[in-house]
Amino acid sequence: MKRFLIAALFALPLVAIATEVPMFTLTIKDHRYQPTTLKVPADTKIKIKVINNDSTPEEFESSDFSREKIVMPNSSIEVFVGPLKAGEYKFFGDFHQDTAQGVLIAE
């Protein structure tokens, strides 16, 4: 009986348990984030794709949700954030802080 149960267990198709993580996109163009305000669900882990369309690197950074990652020119990165409590969280481009500013609103 034990052999049968073990054989049956291995005969079952392997099912990958995929957890859906909502993804949001930010684009960098002319050293500015688009959109500058990104609304995301509160208390949910999310993924942010940052696309840098500029010809210079940028650093996606936030002190509010502790992320820091370089985005090379004409390329993209993905970062996981959260889950965040409801509220506003600032992010910026460390290499162009005068223009590359944005806010993440978790609601």
N, C-alpha and C positions, 0 to 999 in steps of 0.2 A: 504494500500500500504506500509506504514511504517513497519507494522508487517511482511509483505512478505519479504521486503528487509533485515530486521534483521534476520529472519529465514533462508533466503538464505545465508546470510553471515556466520551464524554458521554451515550451512550444507556443506560449502566448506571444503574440506580436509585441514587440517593444513599443511602448507608447511614450513618446517624449512629452513631458509635461512642460508646455510652453506658457510662460506667464507673459501676458501682454503688458508691455510698458509703453504708456503713451509717449509719443515722440513729438517734439516741437522744433521748429527751425528758426534760426536767426541767421541773417545774412549781413556780412560786412561789406560795405561799398563806400568808397570815398571816406574811409575811416569813421564810419557811422554804422550803428546797428539798425537793422530794419527787421521787424518792427522795434521801436524803442520800448514799447510796453508789451510784455508777453504774459497773458493770463493762463494759469495752469491750475489743475485741481489741487486743493489742499489735501494733506495727509495721504499723498500718493507719490510713489517713486516715479520719476519721469526721466526721459532721455532728451537731451537738447543736442541737435545737430547744428553746428556753427560752420557756415560756409563763408570762406574769405575770398571775395572776388577782387580784392586789391592786389597790387603787384608787390606789396611789402608784407612781412609777417605781422601778426597781431597776437596778443595774449589775452584770451578770454579769462576774466578774473572776477571773483566776487569774494569780498571779505564776509558778507552776510551769510552765504551758504558754503563758504570755504572751498572754492574751486579755482584752479589756476592751470591753464593749458595753452600751449602755443598752437596757433593755427598758421600754417605756412601759406605763402601766397598761392592763390588759385587752387586751394584745396579745402578740405573740411575735416572736422573732428566730431566726435560724439562724446558727451559727458553725461553721467548719471547724476541726478540731483534728487534730494529728498529721501523720504517724504518730509514736506515742509508744512508747518502750521500755517493757518490763514494769516496773511500779512503781505507786506511789501519787502522785497529783497533787491538791493541794487547790484548791478554788475557793470563792468567797464572793460575797455580795451587798455591794457596797461601801457602799450606803446603810444597810444593816442588818447590820453585821458581827457584832453580838452574837447574832443568831439565824440568819441566812442563811449557813450553812456546809455544805460538802459535800466529798466526795472522789471522784475519778475513779480507778478501779483498772484499769490496763491489764494484761491477762494473756493 
